[in-house]
């Protein structure tokens, strides 16, 4: 049986931490679906299509990794694609507590879906998309936190008009 997994998130923007999790986990699965959450109630810097385009370029070296947009419950995506594993990266105990609660909710919605927690690589434990956006908004250097493609996109978003 070919095992498939989902790595869901907002990816606004994608970070080295996200890519590290994808790089470390993709060899364990026949397919890894990176699913960008599209939440109309959440304000994002990058549009869903911008995030999909950036991530697709970044994961291109890994042939078993695909990028998709999804605007409903992640367990529905899992059901539609016959996927039973959700991957979640955790940086600290607060992340774990939050993700644990979400995993219980997902399990209540579909008991076939299991959540696998992967500790963030120590080099990336402080990377948080919201902090990266704030640093970039003040013209700070984010090159150690995001790939050049993302650093350039952030510069363009915050460039004076």
N, CA, C and O atoms as a GROMACS GRO file, in nm:
protein
  644
    1UNK      N    1   0.084  -0.118   0.000
    1UNK     CA    2   0.000   0.000   0.000
    1UNK      C    3   0.089   0.125   0.000
    1UNK      O    4   0.182   0.136   0.080
    2UNK      N    5   0.059   0.216  -0.090
    2UNK     CA    6   0.134   0.342  -0.098
    2UNK      C    7   0.079   0.439   0.007
    2UNK      O    8  -0.039   0.472   0.006
    3UNK      N    9   0.165   0.483   0.095
    3UNK     CA   10   0.123   0.572   0.203
    3UNK      C   11   0.136   0.717   0.157
    3UNK      O   12   0.239   0.759   0.103
    4UNK      N   13   0.029   0.792   0.180
    4UNK     CA   14   0.025   0.933   0.143
    4UNK      C   15   0.004   1.017   0.268
    4UNK      O   16  -0.052   0.970   0.367
    5UNK      N   17   0.051   1.141   0.263
    5UNK     CA   18   0.035   1.232   0.377
    5UNK      C   19   0.003   1.372   0.327
    5UNK      O   20   0.027   1.408   0.212
    6UNK      N   21  -0.051   1.451   0.420
    6UNK     CA   22  -0.082   1.591   0.396
    6UNK      C   23  -0.001   1.675   0.494
    6UNK      O   24   0.006   1.644   0.612
    7UNK      N   25   0.059   1.781   0.442
    7UNK     CA   26   0.119   1.883   0.528
    7UNK      C   27   0.040   2.011   0.504
    7UNK      O   28   0.068   2.084   0.409
    8UNK      N   29  -0.060   2.040   0.589
    8UNK     CA   30  -0.143   2.158   0.569
    8UNK      C   31  -0.087   2.280   0.641
    8UNK      O   32  -0.014   2.268   0.740
    9UNK      N   33  -0.121   2.397   0.590
    9UNK     CA   34  -0.081   2.520   0.655
    9UNK      C   35  -0.122   2.640   0.573
    9UNK      O   36  -0.173   2.626   0.461
   10UNK      N   37  -0.099   2.758   0.629
   10UNK     CA   38  -0.129   2.880   0.553
   10UNK      C   39  -0.011   2.920   0.465
   10UNK      O   40  -0.030   2.978   0.359
   11UNK      N   41   0.111   2.889   0.508
   11UNK     CA   42   0.232   2.916   0.430
   11UNK      C   43   0.235   3.060   0.380
   11UNK      O   44   0.256   3.087   0.262
   12UNK      N   45   0.214   3.153   0.472
   12UNK     CA   46   0.207   3.295   0.437
   12UNK      C   47   0.313   3.374   0.514
   12UNK      O   48   0.281   3.439   0.613
   13UNK      N   49   0.438   3.369   0.470
   13UNK     CA   50   0.493   3.301   0.352
   13UNK      C   51   0.556   3.167   0.390
   13UNK      O   52   0.569   3.135   0.508
   14UNK      N   53   0.594   3.089   0.288
   14UNK     CA   54   0.671   2.967   0.315
   14UNK      C   55   0.807   3.005   0.374
   14UNK      O   56   0.868   3.104   0.334
   15UNK      N   57   0.854   2.925   0.470
   15UNK     CA   58   0.980   2.953   0.537
   15UNK      C   59   1.077   2.836   0.520
   15UNK      O   60   1.040   2.730   0.469
   16UNK      N   61   1.203   2.858   0.562
   16UNK     CA   62   1.298   2.748   0.564
   16UNK      C   63   1.249   2.637   0.656
   16UNK      O   64   1.278   2.520   0.631
   17UNK      N   65   1.177   2.671   0.762
   17UNK     CA   66   1.122   2.570   0.852
   17UNK      C   67   1.023   2.479   0.780
   17UNK      O   68   1.028   2.357   0.796
   18UNK      N   69   0.933   2.538   0.701
   18UNK     CA   70   0.838   2.458   0.622
   18UNK      C   71   0.913   2.366   0.526
   18UNK      O   72   0.883   2.247   0.516
   19UNK      N   73   1.010   2.423   0.456
   19UNK     CA   74   1.084   2.343   0.358
   19UNK      C   75   1.163   2.231   0.424
   19UNK      O   76   1.174   2.122   0.368
   20UNK      N   77   1.218   2.258   0.542
   20UNK     CA   78   1.291   2.155   0.613
   20UNK      C   79   1.199   2.039   0.651
   20UNK      O   80   1.238   1.923   0.640
   21UNK      N   81   1.079   2.070   0.694
   21UNK     CA   82   0.985   1.964   0.729
   21UNK      C   83   0.948   1.882   0.605
   21UNK      O   84   0.940   1.760   0.612
   22UNK      N   85   0.926   1.948   0.493
   22UNK     CA   86   0.893   1.879   0.369
   22UNK      C   87   1.011   1.791   0.326
   22UNK      O   88   0.992   1.675   0.290
   23UNK      N   89   1.131   1.847   0.329
   23UNK     CA   90   1.250   1.773   0.288
   23UNK      C   91   1.273   1.650   0.376
   23UNK      O   92   1.308   1.543   0.325
   24UNK      N   93   1.253   1.664   0.505
   24UNK     CA   94   1.275   1.552   0.597
   24UNK      C   95   1.167   1.445   0.588
   24UNK      O   96   1.194   1.327   0.610
   25UNK      N   97   1.044   1.485   0.557
   25UNK     CA   98   0.934   1.389   0.561
   25UNK      C   99   0.900   1.325   0.427
   25UNK      O  100   0.849   1.212   0.425
   26UNK      N  101   0.925   1.391   0.316
   26UNK     CA  102   0.878   1.338   0.188
   26UNK      C  103   0.933   1.199   0.155
   26UNK      O  104   0.862   1.123   0.088
   27UNK      N  105   1.055   1.160   0.197
   27UNK     CA  106   1.103   1.026   0.162
   27UNK      C  107   1.020   0.912   0.224
   27UNK      O  108   1.029   0.798   0.178
   28UNK      N  109   0.941   0.941   0.326
   28UNK     CA  110   0.864   0.837   0.394
   28UNK      C  111   0.730   0.807   0.328
   28UNK      O  112   0.661   0.714   0.367
   29UNK      N  113   0.694   0.887   0.227
   29UNK     CA  114   0.562   0.875   0.168
   29UNK      C  115   0.569   0.863   0.016
   29UNK      O  116   0.657   0.920  -0.049
   30UNK      N  117   0.474   0.788  -0.038
   30UNK     CA  118   0.462   0.781  -0.184
   30UNK      C  119   0.421   0.918  -0.239
   30UNK      O  120   0.467   0.960  -0.345
   31UNK      N  121   0.335   0.986  -0.165
   31UNK     CA  122   0.290   1.120  -0.202
   31UNK      C  123   0.284   1.207  -0.077
   31UNK      O  124   0.238   1.163   0.029
   32UNK      N  125   0.331   1.329  -0.090
   32UNK     CA  126   0.316   1.429   0.016
   32UNK      C  127   0.244   1.548  -0.046
   32UNK      O  128   0.295   1.613  -0.137
   33UNK      N  129   0.124   1.575   0.005
   33UNK     CA  130   0.043   1.687  -0.043
   33UNK      C  131   0.065   1.805   0.050
   33UNK      O  132   0.030   1.799   0.168
   34UNK      N  133   0.122   1.911  -0.002
   34UNK     CA  134   0.134   2.036   0.073
   34UNK      C  135   0.007   2.114   0.042
   34UNK      O  136  -0.013   2.160  -0.071
   35UNK      N  137  -0.077   2.129   0.142
   35UNK     CA  138  -0.210   2.186   0.120
   35UNK      C  139  -0.218   2.324   0.186
   35UNK      O  140  -0.208   2.338   0.307
   36UNK      N  141  -0.237   2.423   0.100
   36UNK     CA  142  -0.247   2.561   0.146
   36UNK      C  143  -0.391   2.590   0.185
   36UNK      O  144  -0.483   2.580   0.104
   37UNK      N  145  -0.408   2.626   0.311
   37UNK     CA  146  -0.542   2.658   0.362
   37UNK      C  147  -0.586   2.793   0.307
   37UNK      O  148  -0.514   2.893   0.318
   38UNK      N  149  -0.702   2.795   0.249
   38UNK     CA  150  -0.762   2.919   0.201
   38UNK      C  151  -0.879   2.950   0.294
   38UNK      O  152  -0.984   2.887   0.286
   39UNK      N  153  -0.857   3.047   0.381
   39UNK     CA  154  -0.957   3.083   0.481
   39UNK      C  155  -0.998   3.228   0.454
   39UNK      O  156  -0.921   3.321   0.477
   40UNK      N  157  -1.119   3.244   0.406
   40UNK     CA  158  -1.168   3.378   0.372
   40UNK      C  159  -1.176   3.471   0.493
   40UNK      O  160  -1.180   3.593   0.478
   41UNK      N  161  -1.177   3.414   0.614
   41UNK     CA  162  -1.184   3.495   0.736
   41UNK      C  163  -1.047   3.535   0.788
   41UNK      O  164  -1.037   3.609   0.886
   42UNK      N  165  -0.941   3.487   0.724
   42UNK     CA  166  -0.806   3.516   0.769
   42UNK      C  167  -0.737   3.611   0.670
   42UNK      O  168  -0.737   3.588   0.550
   43UNK      N  169  -0.680   3.717   0.723
   43UNK     CA  170  -0.607   3.814   0.641
   43UNK      C  171  -0.469   3.758   0.611
   43UNK      O  172  -0.394   3.724   0.703
   44UNK      N  173  -0.434   3.748   0.484
   44UNK     CA  174  -0.301   3.701   0.445
   44UNK      C  175  -0.230   3.807   0.362
   44UNK      O  176  -0.294   3.891   0.299
   45UNK      N  177  -0.099   3.802   0.364
   45UNK     CA  178  -0.019   3.894   0.284
   45UNK      C  179  -0.019   3.852   0.138
   45UNK      O  180  -0.035   3.935   0.048
   46UNK      N  181   0.000   3.723   0.116
   46UNK     CA  182   0.004   3.669  -0.020
   46UNK      C  183  -0.127   3.600  -0.055
   46UNK      O  184  -0.188   3.535   0.030
   47UNK      N  185  -0.169   3.615  -0.178
   47UNK     CA  186  -0.292   3.550  -0.224
   47UNK      C  187  -0.271   3.398  -0.227
   47UNK      O  188  -0.157   3.351  -0.227
   48UNK      N  189  -0.380   3.323  -0.230
   48UNK     CA  190  -0.364   3.178  -0.242
   48UNK      C  191  -0.282   3.137  -0.365
   48UNK      O  192  -0.196   3.049  -0.356
   49UNK      N  193  -0.307   3.201  -0.478
   49UNK     CA  194  -0.232   3.166  -0.600
   49UNK      C  195  -0.084   3.202  -0.588
   49UNK      O  196   0.001   3.130  -0.640
   50UNK      N  197  -0.053   3.313  -0.522
   50UNK     CA  198   0.088   3.349  -0.501
   50UNK      C  199   0.157   3.245  -0.414
   50UNK      O  200   0.269   3.203  -0.443
   51UNK      N  201   0.090   3.204  -0.308
   51UNK     CA  202   0.149   3.103  -0.218
   51UNK      C  203   0.167   2.970  -0.290
   51UNK      O  204   0.269   2.903  -0.273
   52UNK      N  205   0.068   2.932  -0.370
   52UNK     CA  206   0.079   2.806  -0.444
   52UNK      C  207   0.194   2.812  -0.544
   52UNK      O  208   0.271   2.717  -0.555
   53UNK      N  209   0.206   2.921  -0.614
   53UNK     CA  210   0.312   2.936  -0.713
   53UNK      C  211   0.450   2.930  -0.647
   53UNK      O  212   0.540   2.862  -0.696
   54UNK      N  213   0.466   3.002  -0.535
   54UNK     CA  214   0.595   3.002  -0.466
   54UNK      C  215   0.629   2.862  -0.415
   54UNK      O  216   0.740   2.814  -0.434
   55UNK      N  217   0.534   2.798  -0.351
   55UNK     CA  218   0.560   2.664  -0.296
   55UNK      C  219   0.586   2.562  -0.406
   55UNK      O  220   0.674   2.477  -0.392
   56UNK      N  221   0.511   2.570  -0.515
   56UNK     CA  222   0.534   2.476  -0.626
   56UNK      C  223   0.677   2.487  -0.678
   56UNK      O  224   0.740   2.385  -0.707
   57UNK      N  225   0.727   2.607  -0.689
   57UNK     CA  226   0.865   2.626  -0.734
   57UNK      C  227   0.964   2.571  -0.631
   57UNK      O  228   1.064   2.509  -0.667
   58UNK      N  229   0.937   2.593  -0.504
   58UNK     CA  230   1.028   2.550  -0.399
   58UNK      C  231   1.033   2.399  -0.381
   58UNK      O  232   1.138   2.344  -0.345
   59UNK      N  233   0.922   2.329  -0.405
   59UNK     CA  234   0.919   2.184  -0.386
   59UNK      C  235   0.943   2.106  -0.515
   59UNK      O  236   0.939   1.983  -0.515
   60UNK      N  237   0.968   2.176  -0.625
   60UNK     CA  238   0.987   2.111  -0.754
   60UNK      C  239   1.093   1.999  -0.753
   60UNK      O  240   1.076   1.900  -0.824
   61UNK      N  241   1.201   2.011  -0.676
   61UNK     CA  242   1.300   1.902  -0.675
   61UNK      C  243   1.247   1.769  -0.621
   61UNK      O  244   1.304   1.664  -0.649
   62UNK      N  245   1.140   1.772  -0.546
   62UNK     CA  246   1.087   1.650  -0.486
   62UNK      C  247   0.966   1.604  -0.565
   62UNK      O  248   0.858   1.661  -0.554
   63UNK      N  249   0.984   1.501  -0.645
   63UNK     CA  250   0.882   1.458  -0.742
   63UNK      C  251   0.755   1.402  -0.677
   63UNK      O  252   0.650   1.399  -0.741
   64UNK      N  253   0.763   1.358  -0.552
   64UNK     CA  254   0.644   1.303  -0.487
   64UNK      C  255   0.569   1.408  -0.405
   64UNK      O  256   0.476   1.374  -0.331
   65UNK      N  257   0.609   1.534  -0.418
   65UNK     CA  258   0.544   1.643  -0.343
   65UNK      C  259   0.459   1.726  -0.438
   65UNK      O  260   0.506   1.771  -0.542
   66UNK      N  261   0.334   1.745  -0.402
   66UNK     CA  262   0.244   1.829  -0.480
   66UNK      C  263   0.190   1.941  -0.390
   66UNK      O  264   0.189   1.930  -0.268
   67UNK      N  265   0.146   2.048  -0.454
   67UNK     CA  266   0.092   2.164  -0.382
   67UNK      C  267  -0.051   2.186  -0.428
   67UNK      O  268  -0.080   2.184  -0.547
   68UNK      N  269  -0.139   2.206  -0.331
   68UNK     CA  270  -0.281   2.227  -0.363
   68UNK      C  271  -0.338   2.337  -0.273
   68UNK      O  272  -0.286   2.364  -0.164
   69UNK      N  273  -0.444   2.398  -0.320
   69UNK     CA  274  -0.523   2.493  -0.240
   69UNK      C  275  -0.647   2.420  -0.191
   69UNK      O  276  -0.700   2.333  -0.260
   70UNK      N  277  -0.692   2.456  -0.070
   70UNK     CA  278  -0.814   2.393  -0.018
   70UNK      C  279  -0.885   2.491   0.073
   70UNK      O  280  -0.824   2.552   0.160
   71UNK      N  281  -1.017   2.507   0.053
   71UNK     CA  282  -1.092   2.606   0.129
   71UNK      C  283  -1.199   2.545   0.221
   71UNK      O  284  -1.294   2.613   0.260
   72UNK      N  285  -1.180   2.418   0.253
   72UNK     CA  286  -1.272   2.353   0.346
   72UNK      C  287  -1.192   2.282   0.455
   72UNK      O  288  -1.071   2.302   0.465
   73UNK      N  289  -1.256   2.200   0.534
   73UNK     CA  290  -1.188   2.126   0.639
   73UNK      C  291  -1.081   2.034   0.580
   73UNK      O  292  -1.103   1.971   0.477
   74UNK      N  293  -0.966   2.026   0.646
   74UNK     CA  294  -0.857   1.944   0.595
   74UNK      C  295  -0.893   1.796   0.592
   74UNK      O  296  -0.842   1.722   0.508
   75UNK      N  297  -0.980   1.751   0.682
   75UNK     CA  298  -1.021   1.610   0.680
   75UNK      C  299  -1.102   1.579   0.554
   75UNK      O  300  -1.103   1.464   0.509
   76UNK      N  301  -1.168   1.679   0.498
   76UNK     CA  302  -1.238   1.658   0.371
   76UNK      C  303  -1.139   1.636   0.258
   76UNK      O  304  -1.160   1.549   0.173
   77UNK      N  305  -1.031   1.713   0.257
   77UNK     CA  306  -0.926   1.692   0.156
   77UNK      C  307  -0.868   1.552   0.173
   77UNK      O  308  -0.848   1.480   0.075
   78UNK      N  309  -0.842   1.514   0.296
   78UNK     CA  310  -0.787   1.380   0.323
   78UNK      C  311  -0.880   1.272   0.269
   78UNK      O  312  -0.836   1.179   0.202
   79UNK      N  313  -1.008   1.286   0.297
   79UNK     CA  314  -1.107   1.187   0.250
   79UNK      C  315  -1.110   1.181   0.098
   79UNK      O  316  -1.111   1.073   0.039
   80UNK      N  317  -1.113   1.298   0.033
   80UNK     CA  318  -1.122   1.305  -0.113
   80UNK      C  319  -1.001   1.242  -0.182
   80UNK      O  320  -1.012   1.192  -0.294
   81UNK      N  321  -0.885   1.244  -0.114
   81UNK     CA  322  -0.761   1.193  -0.174
   81UNK      C  323  -0.712   1.064  -0.109
   81UNK      O  324  -0.599   1.022  -0.132
   82UNK      N  325  -0.797   1.002  -0.029
   82UNK     CA  326  -0.763   0.876   0.041
   82UNK      C  327  -0.633   0.888   0.118
   82UNK      O  328  -0.544   0.804   0.106
   83UNK      N  329  -0.623   0.994   0.198
   83UNK     CA  330  -0.504   1.020   0.279
   83UNK      C  331  -0.544   1.008   0.426
   83UNK      O  332  -0.647   1.061   0.468
   84UNK      N  333  -0.461   0.938   0.502
   84UNK     CA  334  -0.494   0.917   0.644
   84UNK      C  335  -0.396   0.984   0.739
   84UNK      O  336  -0.416   0.981   0.860
   85UNK      N  337  -0.290   1.046   0.686
   85UNK     CA  338  -0.188   1.105   0.773
   85UNK      C  339  -0.177   1.255   0.750
   85UNK      O  340  -0.160   1.300   0.637
   86UNK      N  341  -0.188   1.331   0.860
   86UNK     CA  342  -0.161   1.475   0.859
   86UNK      C  343  -0.028   1.496   0.928
   86UNK      O  344  -0.006   1.444   1.037
   87UNK      N  345   0.060   1.573   0.867
   87UNK     CA  346   0.188   1.607   0.928
   87UNK      C  347   0.179   1.747   0.986
   87UNK      O  348   0.126   1.838   0.923
   88UNK      N  349   0.231   1.764   1.106
   88UNK     CA  350   0.234   1.896   1.168
   88UNK      C  351   0.370   1.916   1.232
   88UNK      O  352   0.417   1.832   1.309
   89UNK      N  353   0.433   2.027   1.201
   89UNK     CA  354   0.559   2.063   1.262
   89UNK      C  355   0.533   2.134   1.394
   89UNK      O  356   0.439   2.213   1.405
   90UNK      N  357   0.615   2.104   1.493
   90UNK     CA  358   0.600   2.171   1.622
   90UNK      C  359   0.734   2.229   1.664
   90UNK      O  360   0.837   2.161   1.659
   91UNK      N  361   0.731   2.357   1.707
   91UNK     CA  362   0.852   2.427   1.748
   91UNK      C  363   0.874   2.423   1.898
   91UNK      O  364   0.987   2.424   1.946
   92UNK      N  365   0.763   2.418   1.972
   92UNK     CA  366   0.772   2.430   2.118
   92UNK      C  367   0.647   2.371   2.181
   92UNK      O  368   0.559   2.320   2.112
   93UNK      N  369   0.641   2.378   2.312
   93UNK     CA  370   0.529   2.317   2.384
   93UNK      C  371   0.397   2.388   2.353
   93UNK      O  372   0.292   2.323   2.352
   94UNK      N  373   0.401   2.519   2.327
   94UNK     CA  374   0.278   2.590   2.292
   94UNK      C  375   0.224   2.540   2.158
   94UNK      O  376   0.103   2.519   2.143
   95UNK      N  377   0.314   2.522   2.060
   95UNK     CA  378   0.272   2.464   1.932
   95UNK      C  379   0.208   2.327   1.955
   95UNK      O  380   0.103   2.296   1.899
   96UNK      N  381   0.276   2.245   2.037
   96UNK     CA  382   0.224   2.111   2.060
   96UNK      C  383   0.083   2.115   2.118
   96UNK      O  384  -0.006   2.043   2.072
   97UNK      N  385   0.062   2.199   2.218
   97UNK     CA  386  -0.070   2.208   2.281
   97UNK      C  387  -0.176   2.248   2.179
   97UNK      O  388  -0.285   2.190   2.175
   98UNK      N  389  -0.144   2.348   2.098
   98UNK     CA  390  -0.238   2.394   1.994
   98UNK      C  391  -0.265   2.284   1.892
   98UNK      O  392  -0.380   2.254   1.860
   99UNK      N  393  -0.158   2.224   1.842
   99UNK     CA  394  -0.172   2.120   1.739
   99UNK      C  395  -0.240   1.995   1.794
   99UNK      O  396  -0.314   1.927   1.723
  100UNK      N  397  -0.214   1.964   1.920
  100UNK     CA  398  -0.279   1.848   1.982
  100UNK      C  399  -0.430   1.868   1.984
  100UNK      O  400  -0.505   1.776   1.951
  101UNK      N  401  -0.475   1.987   2.023
  101UNK     CA  402  -0.618   2.016   2.025
  101UNK      C  403  -0.678   2.003   1.885
  101UNK      O  404  -0.787   1.947   1.868
  102UNK      N  405  -0.608   2.056   1.787
  102UNK     CA  406  -0.657   2.046   1.648
  102UNK      C  407  -0.663   1.900   1.604
  102UNK      O  408  -0.757   1.859   1.536
  103UNK      N  409  -0.563   1.821   1.643
  103UNK     CA  410  -0.562   1.679   1.604
  103UNK      C  411  -0.683   1.606   1.664
  103UNK      O  412  -0.740   1.518   1.598
  104UNK      N  413  -0.721   1.640   1.786
  104UNK     CA  414  -0.839   1.577   1.846
  104UNK      C  415  -0.966   1.615   1.771
  104UNK      O  416  -1.055   1.532   1.751
  105UNK      N  417  -0.974   1.741   1.729
  105UNK     CA  418  -1.090   1.785   1.652
  105UNK      C  419  -1.095   1.712   1.518
  105UNK      O  420  -1.201   1.664   1.477
  106UNK      N  421  -0.980   1.705   1.449
  106UNK     CA  422  -0.977   1.635   1.320
  106UNK      C  423  -1.015   1.489   1.336
  106UNK      O  424  -1.087   1.433   1.253
  107UNK      N  425  -0.968   1.428   1.443
  107UNK     CA  426  -0.999   1.286   1.469
  107UNK      C  427  -1.148   1.268   1.498
  107UNK      O  428  -1.207   1.167   1.460
  108UNK      N  429  -1.209   1.366   1.565
  108UNK     CA  430  -1.354   1.360   1.590
  108UNK      C  431  -1.432   1.373   1.459
  108UNK      O  432  -1.538   1.312   1.443
  109UNK      N  433  -1.378   1.452   1.368
  109UNK     CA  434  -1.445   1.471   1.238
  109UNK      C  435  -1.428   1.350   1.147
  109UNK      O  436  -1.517   1.318   1.068
  110UNK      N  437  -1.313   1.284   1.158
  110UNK     CA  438  -1.286   1.164   1.077
  110UNK      C  439  -1.186   1.077   1.152
  110UNK      O  440  -1.067   1.108   1.158
  111UNK      N  441  -1.235   0.969   1.210
  111UNK     CA  442  -1.151   0.884   1.296
  111UNK      C  443  -1.041   0.812   1.220
  111UNK      O  444  -0.952   0.754   1.281
  112UNK      N  445  -1.045   0.814   1.087
  112UNK     CA  446  -0.940   0.748   1.009
  112UNK      C  447  -0.816   0.834   0.994
  112UNK      O  448  -0.710   0.784   0.955
  113UNK      N  449  -0.826   0.964   1.024
  113UNK     CA  450  -0.715   1.056   1.006
  113UNK      C  451  -0.629   1.061   1.132
  113UNK      O  452  -0.679   1.086   1.242
  114UNK      N  453  -0.500   1.036   1.115
  114UNK     CA  454  -0.404   1.041   1.225
  114UNK      C  455  -0.312   1.161   1.203
  114UNK      O  456  -0.279   1.194   1.089
  115UNK      N  457  -0.270   1.225   1.310
  115UNK     CA  458  -0.177   1.337   1.302
  115UNK      C  459  -0.041   1.291   1.352
  115UNK      O  460  -0.028   1.236   1.461
  116UNK      N  461   0.061   1.314   1.270
  116UNK     CA  462   0.200   1.286   1.307
  116UNK      C  463   0.267   1.419   1.335
  116UNK      O  464   0.266   1.509   1.250
  117UNK      N  465   0.326   1.433   1.453
  117UNK     CA  466   0.396   1.554   1.491
  117UNK      C  467   0.545   1.537   1.464
  117UNK      O  468   0.605   1.436   1.500
  118UNK      N  469   0.604   1.637   1.400
  118UNK     CA  470   0.747   1.634   1.371
  118UNK      C  471   0.811   1.757   1.434
  118UNK      O  472   0.775   1.870   1.401
  119UNK      N  473   0.905   1.735   1.525
  119UNK     CA  474   0.973   1.850   1.584
  119UNK      C  475   1.050   1.927   1.478
  119UNK      O  476   1.114   1.868   1.390
  120UNK      N  477   1.043   2.057   1.487
  120UNK     CA  478   1.116   2.143   1.394
  120UNK      C  479   1.266   2.125   1.416
  120UNK      O  480   1.312   2.110   1.529
  121UNK      N  481   1.340   2.127   1.308
  121UNK     CA  482   1.486   2.124   1.318
  121UNK      C  483   1.529   2.242   1.405
  121UNK      O  484   1.475   2.352   1.394
  122UNK      N  485   1.624   2.218   1.490
  122UNK     CA  486   1.667   2.319   1.588
  122UNK      C  487   1.704   2.452   1.523
  122UNK      O  488   1.683   2.558   1.583
  123UNK      N  489   1.757   2.448   1.402
  123UNK     CA  490   1.797   2.572   1.334
  123UNK      C  491   1.678   2.662   1.303
  123UNK      O  492   1.695   2.782   1.284
  124UNK      N  493   1.558   2.604   1.299
  124UNK     CA  494   1.441   2.680   1.254
  124UNK      C  495   1.334   2.697   1.360
  124UNK      O  496   1.223   2.740   1.328
  125UNK      N  497   1.364   2.666   1.485
  125UNK     CA  498   1.259   2.666   1.586
  125UNK      C  499   1.201   2.805   1.614
  125UNK      O  500   1.091   2.814   1.669
  126UNK      N  501   1.272   2.910   1.580
  126UNK     CA  502   1.218   3.045   1.606
  126UNK      C  503   1.145   3.105   1.486
  126UNK      O  504   1.089   3.213   1.496
  127UNK      N  505   1.146   3.036   1.374
  127UNK     CA  506   1.084   3.091   1.254
  127UNK      C  507   0.932   3.086   1.263
  127UNK      O  508   0.872   2.979   1.280
  128UNK      N  509   0.873   3.201   1.252
  128UNK     CA  510   0.728   3.213   1.254
  128UNK      C  511   0.691   3.310   1.143
  128UNK      O  512   0.745   3.421   1.135
  129UNK      N  513   0.600   3.269   1.057
  129UNK     CA  514   0.564   3.351   0.942
  129UNK      C  515   0.524   3.493   0.981
  129UNK      O  516   0.562   3.588   0.913
  130UNK      N  517   0.450   3.508   1.090
  130UNK     CA  518   0.406   3.642   1.129
  130UNK      C  519   0.525   3.730   1.167
  130UNK      O  520   0.527   3.849   1.133
  131UNK      N  521   0.624   3.674   1.235
  131UNK     CA  522   0.744   3.752   1.271
  131UNK      C  523   0.825   3.787   1.146
  131UNK      O  524   0.878   3.898   1.136
  132UNK      N  525   0.834   3.695   1.053
  132UNK     CA  526   0.907   3.720   0.929
  132UNK      C  527   0.842   3.834   0.852
  132UNK      O  528   0.911   3.922   0.799
  133UNK      N  529   0.710   3.834   0.844
  133UNK     CA  530   0.639   3.942   0.775
  133UNK      C  531   0.663   4.076   0.843
  133UNK      O  532   0.681   4.178   0.777
  134UNK      N  533   0.663   4.075   0.975
  134UNK     CA  534   0.686   4.200   1.048
  134UNK      C  535   0.827   4.252   1.023
  134UNK      O  536   0.845   4.372   0.998
  135UNK      N  537   0.926   4.166   1.030
  135UNK     CA  538   1.064   4.207   1.003
  135UNK      C  539   1.076   4.264   0.862
  135UNK      O  540   1.136   4.369   0.841
  136UNK      N  541   1.018   4.193   0.766
  136UNK     CA  542   1.024   4.238   0.626
  136UNK      C  543   0.951   4.371   0.608
  136UNK      O  544   0.994   4.454   0.528
  137UNK      N  545   0.843   4.392   0.681
  137UNK     CA  546   0.767   4.516   0.666
  137UNK      C  547   0.849   4.638   0.708
  137UNK      O  548   0.823   4.750   0.663
  138UNK      N  549   0.949   4.617   0.795
  138UNK     CA  550   1.037   4.725   0.838
  138UNK      C  551   1.168   4.727   0.760
  138UNK      O  552   1.261   4.798   0.796
  139UNK      N  553   1.174   4.649   0.652
  139UNK     CA  554   1.293   4.646   0.568
  139UNK      C  555   1.405   4.561   0.623
  139UNK      O  556   1.519   4.570   0.576
  140UNK      N  557   1.375   4.478   0.722
  140UNK     CA  558   1.477   4.392   0.782
  140UNK      C  559   1.517   4.278   0.690
  140UNK      O  560   1.445   4.242   0.598
  141UNK      N  561   1.633   4.223   0.717
  141UNK     CA  562   1.689   4.113   0.637
  141UNK      C  563   1.629   3.981   0.684
  141UNK      O  564   1.649   3.940   0.798
  142UNK      N  565   1.556   3.915   0.596
  142UNK     CA  566   1.494   3.786   0.628
  142UNK      C  567   1.560   3.671   0.550
  142UNK      O  568   1.506   3.560   0.544
  143UNK      N  569   1.675   3.698   0.491
  143UNK     CA  570   1.740   3.598   0.404
  143UNK      C  571   1.780   3.470   0.477
  143UNK      O  572   1.795   3.366   0.413
  144UNK      N  573   1.798   3.474   0.607
  144UNK     CA  574   1.832   3.353   0.682
  144UNK      C  575   1.707   3.275   0.720
  144UNK      O  576   1.716   3.164   0.773
  145UNK      N  577   1.589   3.331   0.695
  145UNK     CA  578   1.463   3.270   0.738
  145UNK      C  579   1.380   3.213   0.624
  145UNK      O  580   1.300   3.121   0.644
  146UNK      N  581   1.401   3.268   0.504
  146UNK     CA  582   1.322   3.226   0.388
  146UNK      C  583   1.412   3.214   0.266
  146UNK      O  584   1.516   3.280   0.259
  147UNK      N  585   1.373   3.131   0.169
  147UNK     CA  586   1.451   3.121   0.045
  147UNK      C  587   1.452   3.255  -0.030
  147UNK      O  588   1.364   3.339  -0.008
  148UNK      N  589   1.550   3.274  -0.118
  148UNK     CA  590   1.559   3.400  -0.194
  148UNK      C  591   1.430   3.437  -0.267
  148UNK      O  592   1.394   3.555  -0.274
  149UNK      N  593   1.360   3.339  -0.322
  149UNK     CA  594   1.234   3.364  -0.392
  149UNK      C  595   1.134   3.434  -0.299
  149UNK      O  596   1.064   3.526  -0.340
  150UNK      N  597   1.129   3.390  -0.176
  150UNK     CA  598   1.034   3.446  -0.079
  150UNK      C  599   1.083   3.581  -0.029
  150UNK      O  600   1.003   3.673  -0.012
  151UNK      N  601   1.213   3.593  -0.005
  151UNK     CA  602   1.269   3.722   0.039
  151UNK      C  603   1.239   3.830  -0.064
  151UNK      O  604   1.201   3.941  -0.028
  152UNK      N  605   1.255   3.797  -0.193
  152UNK     CA  606   1.225   3.893  -0.300
  152UNK      C  607   1.076   3.927  -0.303
  152UNK      O  608   1.039   4.043  -0.320
  153UNK      N  609   0.992   3.826  -0.287
  153UNK     CA  610   0.847   3.851  -0.288
  153UNK      C  611   0.806   3.941  -0.171
  153UNK      O  612   0.721   4.028  -0.186
  154UNK      N  613   0.869   3.919  -0.054
  154UNK     CA  614   0.841   4.005   0.061
  154UNK      C  615   0.886   4.149   0.036
  154UNK      O  616   0.815   4.244   0.069
  155UNK      N  617   1.004   4.165  -0.023
  155UNK     CA  618   1.053   4.300  -0.056
  155UNK      C  619   0.955   4.371  -0.149
  155UNK      O  620   0.925   4.489  -0.131
  156UNK      N  621   0.905   4.297  -0.248
  156UNK     CA  622   0.811   4.356  -0.343
  156UNK      C  623   0.679   4.394  -0.276
  156UNK      O  624   0.620   4.496  -0.309
  157UNK      N  625   0.633   4.312  -0.182
  157UNK     CA  626   0.508   4.341  -0.112
  157UNK      C  627   0.519   4.468  -0.027
  157UNK      O  628   0.423   4.545  -0.015
  158UNK      N  629   0.638   4.488   0.032
  158UNK     CA  630   0.654   4.599   0.124
  158UNK      C  631   0.727   4.718   0.062
  158UNK      O  632   0.758   4.815   0.131
  159UNK      N  633   0.754   4.712  -0.067
  159UNK     CA  634   0.821   4.823  -0.135
  159UNK      C  635   0.730   4.946  -0.133
  159UNK      O  636   0.609   4.933  -0.151
  160UNK      N  637   0.787   5.063  -0.112
  160UNK     CA  638   0.704   5.185  -0.114
  160UNK      C  639   0.635   5.199  -0.249
  160UNK      O  640   0.694   5.172  -0.354
  161UNK      N  641   0.514   5.240  -0.246
  161UNK     CA  642   0.435   5.254  -0.371
  161UNK      C  643   0.435   5.397  -0.417
  161UNK      O  644   0.374   5.429  -0.519
   0.00000   0.00000   0.00000
